[in-house]
Structures are given as structure tokens and as C-alpha cells.
Amino acid sequence: MKKFSLAPLGYFGFFLAMILFPAFHASAQDVEAGLKTIYLNSDYALTTHKSKLVGSNDTGSSLRYSLGFNVGDQKELGVVLQTESSAIKFLLNDTSTSLLFRDTRITYRLGYFYFGAVSGYAEAGAVAADGTDMFSGRGTGYGYIAGAYLPVGGRSLLQIDVASVGTSSFLNKDESVTVSLGSRLDIDISGHIPISKKFMTLDLGYRQRSLPIVYNNTSYTEAMQKTYIGFTVGNEI
């Protein structure tokens, strides 16, 4: 079984650091300067899904939307409401998968570093080659976040984010088919580059995700790689 590689994350982080952000010369105060008090974010990702569940690989797209707040004397408390969805059609064997994750993230930042908790909601489904549902259901759970902001080149930020979110209960529509979701692991490296001084930021990033699924008492691991571009619009209050 092919291992879930972290190498692309390292390559992408090196690219951002050495090409987009050549001058690392900042303090923790520059992190505060690069964060917006209230913001809306949207990004589009080219997504490669390697599915053990349906036995195929293919490329599709995913969308992510976020509403966030950074509050406190130094914007140390962060709250983010985030929704991400994807639907991948596997042309090799005519199967498909669909995933939706809706997270509430609460973090506390100490200088460059932050940590926190996640409350998560998940919807997941898969369709077999003959068009019948393998499973379709939803669940809730919780997890943790840890990460860092590295201020570079003025108000630009390089962000490293690690989140692990479990699904403690998953309700499948067909109760005769046993399905459970394990703890998904997201590792995200992104660059946030100001387009305007205060209001808009260009976001470029790469994210790897692993998601264990137990289907009819057999365990599978779904691996996804996402390269994304997005925009953040926000303001100071």
C-alpha cells in the first residue's frame, strides 16, 4: 500500500519561502498586522483523490468558504466557521465520492504559534459503478488544531496549519451497512499576500488530507492532495 507522503508539502513550502517570500525579517507584532479583525474567504482547489474505498484515482475540484474573526488586544483569539465540499467522479471505473466538512475552529495565538479546538460536522457518500449508493450519511465530532504564522515581506504571512478532526458518530442512511469515519488529518501550507493594504489578500496553498473510512468492517484510507487559490476580504474594526 502506498504511503501518504509529506514530500509535496515540503516542496511547496520551500517554493513559497524561497520564491514568493525571499525576506524573512519580522517580529510577532507583524503577525498581528497581517491578520484581519473580520474576514470572508473563498478558495478553489484542484483536488487529486486517491481512493482505496472505490479502488481508483482521479482529479476534480473542491470549494472552501470561511467566515473568521481575530479579536483581543493583539488579535490572539481566532474563531473560524469553515465549510469545504468536493465531489469526485472516477472515470476509470465509473464510481464517485462526495465529501462535505463544516468546522468551527477556535484558536489562541502566542506570538507566531497558535493552537485550539475544532467542532466538526461531516457528510460523506460513495456511489458504485452500477449507480447504487455504497453509503451516504452524516456525523459529528471534534479535534484539535496547531499551527504557526511566519510574517514575511511586510504584511505577507506564510501559514502552516495542522488539524485532526474525528467523527465520533456517523449515521448512514442504510442502517444495514456499517460505516464509520476515522480522524481526518489535514496538513496545510499557504501564503497570504496582500493585494490592497487592508482589505484583500491573495491566498495560495497546498493541503494534504487523509481520511480513514471503515465500510462493512473493512478499513480504507482516502488520500487527497489539493492545490488552491483564493481570496480573503476583510477589515479592521
C-alpha positions as CSV (number, residue, x, y, z in Angstrom):
1,M,0.0,0.0,0.0
2,K,1.4,3.4,-1.0
3,K,2.2,5.6,2.0
4,F,0.7,9.0,2.4
5,S,3.7,11.2,1.5
6,L,4.5,14.6,3.1
7,A,7.2,15.4,0.5
8,P,4.9,17.6,-1.7
9,L,4.2,19.8,1.4
10,G,7.9,20.3,1.8
11,Y,8.4,21.2,-1.8
12,F,5.5,23.7,-1.8
13,G,6.7,25.3,1.4
14,F,10.2,25.7,0.0
15,F,8.8,27.3,-3.2
16,L,6.7,29.8,-1.2
17,A,9.6,30.6,1.1
18,M,12.3,31.0,-1.5
19,I,10.4,32.3,-4.5
20,L,7.4,34.3,-3.2
21,F,8.8,35.4,0.1
22,P,12.5,35.8,0.0
23,A,12.9,38.1,3.0
24,F,12.1,36.7,6.4
25,H,12.6,39.6,8.7
26,A,9.7,40.1,11.1
27,S,8.5,40.0,14.7
28,A,5.4,38.7,16.3
29,Q,3.9,42.1,16.0
30,D,4.0,41.7,12.2
31,V,1.7,38.7,12.6
32,E,-0.9,40.9,14.2
33,A,-0.5,43.4,11.4
34,G,-1.2,40.8,8.8
35,L,-4.4,39.5,10.4
36,K,-7.8,41.0,9.8
37,T,-10.4,41.5,12.6
38,I,-13.3,40.2,10.5
39,Y,-13.0,38.5,7.1
40,L,-14.5,36.3,4.4
41,N,-12.5,33.8,2.5
42,S,-13.2,31.6,-0.6
43,D,-10.8,29.3,-2.3
44,Y,-10.9,26.8,-5.2
45,A,-8.7,23.7,-5.1
46,L,-7.6,21.3,-7.9
47,T,-8.0,18.1,-6.0
48,T,-6.4,14.7,-6.6
49,H,-8.3,11.9,-4.8
50,K,-6.6,8.5,-4.3
51,S,-9.5,6.3,-3.1
52,K,-8.9,2.9,-1.6
53,L,-12.6,2.7,-1.0
54,V,-13.6,2.7,-4.7
55,G,-10.2,1.5,-5.9
56,S,-9.5,4.4,-8.2
57,N,-7.7,7.7,-8.6
58,D,-8.9,10.9,-10.3
59,T,-8.8,14.7,-10.2
60,G,-11.6,17.0,-9.5
61,S,-12.2,20.2,-7.6
62,S,-13.3,21.4,-4.2
63,L,-14.5,24.7,-2.7
64,R,-13.9,26.1,0.7
65,Y,-15.7,29.1,2.4
66,S,-14.8,30.7,5.7
67,L,-16.0,33.4,8.0
68,G,-13.5,34.4,10.5
69,F,-12.7,36.8,13.4
70,N,-9.5,37.7,15.1
71,V,-10.2,39.5,18.4
72,G,-8.4,40.6,21.5
73,D,-5.8,43.2,22.3
74,Q,-3.3,41.5,19.9
75,K,-5.8,39.6,17.8
76,E,-4.8,36.5,19.7
77,L,-8.2,34.8,19.8
78,G,-9.4,33.4,16.5
79,V,-12.8,32.0,15.5
80,V,-13.4,30.5,12.1
81,L,-16.6,29.0,10.6
82,Q,-15.5,26.9,7.6
83,T,-17.2,24.8,5.0
84,E,-15.4,22.6,2.4
85,S,-17.1,20.4,-0.2
86,S,-15.9,18.2,-3.0
87,A,-17.4,15.7,-5.5
88,I,-15.1,13.5,-7.5
89,K,-16.1,11.3,-10.4
90,F,-13.7,8.4,-11.1
91,L,-13.7,7.8,-14.8
92,L,-11.6,4.6,-14.6
93,N,-14.4,2.6,-13.0
94,D,-17.4,5.0,-13.1
95,T,-17.6,5.4,-9.3
96,S,-17.8,8.7,-7.4
97,T,-17.4,10.1,-3.9
98,S,-18.7,13.2,-2.2
99,L,-17.5,14.9,1.0
100,L,-18.5,17.9,3.0
101,F,-16.9,19.2,6.1
102,R,-18.2,22.0,8.2
103,D,-15.9,23.1,11.1
104,T,-15.9,25.6,13.8
105,R,-12.3,26.4,14.8
106,I,-11.4,28.3,17.9
107,T,-7.7,29.1,18.4
108,Y,-5.4,31.1,20.7
109,R,-2.2,32.6,19.4
110,L,1.0,33.1,21.4
111,G,3.4,35.1,19.2
112,Y,3.9,33.1,16.0
113,F,2.2,29.9,17.1
114,Y,-1.4,29.1,17.7
115,F,-3.4,26.1,19.0
116,G,-7.0,25.3,19.6
117,A,-10.0,23.0,19.2
118,V,-12.4,22.1,16.3
119,S,-16.0,21.1,16.4
120,G,-16.8,19.3,13.1
121,Y,-19.8,18.2,11.1
122,A,-19.2,15.8,8.1
123,E,-21.3,14.4,5.2
124,A,-19.8,11.6,3.2
125,G,-21.0,9.3,0.4
126,A,-19.9,6.9,-2.4
127,V,-21.6,5.6,-5.5
128,A,-20.7,2.2,-7.0
129,A,-20.1,1.6,-10.7
130,D,-23.7,0.4,-11.2
131,G,-25.1,3.7,-9.9
132,T,-26.2,2.4,-6.5
133,D,-25.2,4.1,-3.2
134,M,-22.4,2.3,-1.3
135,F,-23.2,4.6,1.6
136,S,-24.5,8.1,2.3
137,G,-24.6,9.7,5.8
138,R,-23.5,12.3,8.2
139,G,-21.8,12.7,11.5
140,T,-20.3,15.0,14.1
141,G,-17.1,15.1,16.1
142,Y,-14.3,17.2,17.4
143,G,-10.5,17.6,17.2
144,Y,-7.5,19.9,17.6
145,I,-5.5,22.5,15.6
146,A,-1.9,23.7,15.8
147,G,0.0,26.0,13.6
148,A,2.2,29.0,13.0
149,Y,2.2,32.3,11.1
150,L,5.6,33.4,9.7
151,P,5.5,37.1,8.7
152,V,7.4,37.8,5.6
153,G,7.9,40.8,3.3
154,G,5.8,43.4,5.1
155,R,2.2,42.2,5.7
156,S,2.5,38.9,3.9
157,L,2.1,35.7,6.0
158,L,3.3,32.1,5.5
159,Q,0.9,29.8,7.4
160,I,1.5,26.2,8.5
161,D,-1.6,24.5,9.8
162,V,-2.3,21.0,11.1
163,A,-5.8,19.9,12.1
164,S,-7.0,16.5,13.2
165,V,-10.8,16.0,13.4
166,G,-12.5,12.8,14.4
167,T,-16.1,11.7,13.7
168,S,-17.4,10.2,16.9
169,S,-20.8,9.3,15.4
170,F,-21.8,8.6,11.8
171,L,-25.3,7.9,10.8
172,N,-25.6,6.0,7.5
173,K,-29.0,6.2,5.6
174,D,-28.9,2.4,5.1
175,E,-28.6,1.1,8.6
176,S,-27.8,-2.4,7.4
177,V,-24.5,-1.1,6.0
178,T,-21.9,-0.3,8.7
179,V,-19.9,2.8,8.1
180,S,-17.6,4.9,10.3
181,L,-15.2,7.8,9.6
182,G,-11.9,7.9,11.4
183,S,-9.9,11.1,12.3
184,R,-9.1,13.1,9.2
185,L,-5.7,14.7,9.2
186,D,-5.2,18.0,7.3
187,I,-1.8,19.5,6.8
188,D,-1.8,22.9,5.1
189,I,0.9,25.2,3.9
190,S,-0.3,28.6,2.5
191,G,0.8,32.0,1.6
192,H,-1.3,35.1,2.2
193,I,-0.2,38.0,0.1
194,P,-1.9,41.5,0.4
195,I,-3.5,42.8,-2.8
196,S,-4.6,46.0,-1.1
197,K,-3.1,47.4,2.1
198,K,-6.1,46.5,4.3
199,F,-9.0,44.9,2.5
200,M,-8.0,42.0,0.2
201,T,-5.5,39.1,0.3
202,L,-4.4,36.6,-2.3
203,D,-4.2,33.1,-0.8
204,L,-2.0,30.3,-2.4
205,G,-1.8,27.0,-0.8
206,Y,-1.3,23.2,-0.8
207,R,-3.1,20.8,1.5
208,Q,-2.8,17.1,2.1
209,R,-5.7,15.2,3.7
210,S,-6.0,11.6,4.9
211,L,-9.4,10.2,5.9
212,P,-9.8,6.6,7.2
213,I,-13.2,5.0,6.4
214,V,-14.5,1.7,7.7
215,Y,-17.0,0.2,5.3
216,N,-18.6,-3.1,6.1
217,N,-15.9,-3.9,8.6
218,T,-13.1,-3.2,6.2
219,S,-10.8,-0.2,6.7
220,Y,-9.8,2.1,3.8
221,T,-7.7,5.3,3.7
222,E,-8.7,8.1,1.4
223,A,-5.8,10.4,0.4
224,M,-6.4,13.8,-1.1
225,Q,-3.9,16.4,-2.4
226,K,-5.2,20.0,-3.0
227,T,-3.5,22.9,-4.7
228,Y,-5.6,26.0,-4.2
229,I,-6.0,29.7,-4.9
230,G,-8.4,32.0,-3.1
231,F,-9.1,35.5,-1.9
232,T,-9.7,36.9,1.6
233,V,-11.7,40.1,2.0
234,G,-11.8,41.7,5.4
235,N,-11.4,44.8,7.5
236,E,-10.2,46.2,10.8
237,I,-12.9,47.1,13.4
